[in-house]
Amino acid sequence: MFWYQQPPRDGLKLIVSTSTWSHNSYEDGYSEAKFEVSRQNTDYSLMTIKNLTSKDEATYFCAASDH
């Protein structure tokens, strides 16, 4: 599972990738303290953004892969 952020007038930025068999892997500039991801099974993932500010204004996407 992949979580992306797309700020206004900007491209997609990968926040974190996660799988059922490994820990969450955060990209530079992103952390679990801000973007908490839980994945209870292969069909469900939830990202919670903590302490929202105006800098967090964006469209957020998730994507899944079978590979």
C-alpha positions in Angstrom: 0.0 0.0 0.0 1.3 3.4 -0.9 0.1 6.8 0.4 0.7 10.0 -1.6 0.3 13.7 -1.0 -0.5 16.2 -3.8 -0.3 19.8 -2.7 -2.1 22.4 -4.7 -0.5 23.0 -8.1 2.2 20.4 -7.5 2.9 16.8 -8.3 2.4 13.6 -6.3 4.8 13.0 -3.4 5.1 9.6 -1.9 4.6 9.8 1.9 4.9 6.1 3.0 4.8 2.6 1.7 3.6 -0.3 3.8 3.1 -4.0 3.5 1.7 -6.7 5.7 5.2 -8.3 6.2 7.3 -5.2 6.9 7.4 -1.9 8.8 6.2 1.3 7.3 8.8 3.0 5.1 8.6 6.8 5.2 10.1 9.1 2.6 12.5 11.9 3.6 10.5 14.8 5.1 7.7 12.6 6.3 7.4 10.7 9.6 5.1 8.5 11.6 4.8 11.3 14.2 2.8 13.3 11.6 1.4 10.6 9.2 0.4 7.6 11.2 -0.5 4.5 9.1 -2.3 1.5 10.4 -2.9 -1.6 8.3 -5.0 -4.3 9.9 -5.1 -6.7 6.9 -4.4 -6.8 3.2 -7.7 -5.1 2.3 -7.6 -2.1 4.7 -5.3 0.7 5.5 -5.8 4.0 7.3 -3.6 7.1 7.4 -4.2 9.7 10.1 -2.6 13.1 9.8 -1.8 14.6 13.2 -1.7 18.2 14.3 -3.1 19.6 11.0 -1.9 23.0 9.8 -2.4 24.9 6.6 0.8 23.3 5.2 -1.1 20.0 5.2 -3.6 21.3 2.6 -3.4 18.7 -0.2 -5.2 15.9 -1.9 -4.2 12.5 -0.5 -4.2 9.2 -2.4 -3.7 5.6 -1.6 -2.7 2.9 -4.0 -2.4 -0.8 -3.7 -0.3 -3.4 -5.5 -0.4 -7.2 -5.5 3.4 -7.4 -6.0 
